[in-house]
Amino acid sequence: MNSKVFMALRILLGLFVLVFGLNKFLQFLPAFELEGDPLQYFMALGNSQTLNLVGVVETLAGLALIFNKWGALMALVLMSVSVCAVLFHATLDPPNIGPALGLLLLNILVLVGYKDRYTDILRA
């Protein structure tokens, strides 16, 4: 992958997760309307402080990707958040799946950009 394209993707993903991570603490983005099962799920995540943990992970991953420090590690950690976001929206809130799919796609592209860093992990 071209280094400038990879840098742009890495910074874009970093900004994306940094904004959504900080939003979990500062609530500056408008909330989408939830009702029924999705609302109960989100209330359980909020009551158990899980959303705060996800916010910390997203914020740290965003900073790591923007400043290119531990980006390869944080892209791996962020993959769990990406997959969970897509699964939540696919099963409980399909109309709002767009940003989650964007997050997953960016995360995959950044992982591909870091592929040389994962050779030791993927060796048989």
Secondary structure, DSSP 8 states (H G I E B T S, - for coil): --HHHHHHHHHHHHHHHHHHHHHHHH--S------SHHHHHHHHHHHTTHHHHHHHHHHHHHHHHHHTSSHHHHHHHHHHHHHHHHHHHHHH-GGG-HHHHHHHHHHHHHHHHTGGGGHHHH--
